[in-house]
Amino acid sequence: MRGFPLIEKDTDRKPGIITADRINRLLASAAVGVIAGVLTANVRLHLGLPGHKALLWMTPIIVARLLTRFNAGATIGSLFAGGASLMVGGHIAGGWLGTPILGLAGLVADLMITFVERKRASFPAAVLIIGAGGAIANLLCLAKRLLMPAGIAPHFLFGLSGLWFKFVSYAFFGFAAGAIGALLARLIQRKQRRSCHDSHKT
């Protein structure tokens, strides 16, 4: 069973060609990024664990990247998420200086998803690969926070703390965000195919 089959037109995959469809997909990626940034700045999951915000900002961006199939969608979405969060008083980007690193995290997600699409990986493999991309992306966010002048706030779970704990927590939530994003995108694609099939029947 294949994971995320390539469905866009060949002309949309050629570099340098600007089409209305590509512009629409870019705008959709940016819009989802803005929504994710605002959501992350205002919603509290109260998990108290480092890196858990990836569930709020990275998951919708990965879903949008998989559905729009825009090659730079996660990069664009991440940059807009960081900017939108800062504009409404959030700090997932760790300040304007951290926003480029957030974009780099999105680039990692883009590269992993593009790999999955080109290799036509099976769905289980796609979930694992995209999850791994999410883990790497979120670890870049940990590095970003460590580079910020204020450093990183202490976290504790069952008495555990320290950099190694933050490393594991960031990797876990990044993987979860990537895997959940892949699963949600798959469910949406299936629903779209069913709707299209039902419309053809009628």
Secondary structure, DSSP 8 states (H G I E B T S, - for coil): -BSS---S-HHHHSTT---HHHHHHHHHHHHHHHHHHHHHHH-------TTTTHHHHHHHHHHHHHHH--TTHHHHHHHHHHHHHHHTT--TTSSGGGHHHHHHHHHHHHHHHHHHHHHT-BHHHHHHHHHHHHHHHHHHHHHHHHHSTT------BTTB-SHHHHHHHHHHHHHHHHHHHHHHHHHHHHHHHHHHHHHHH-
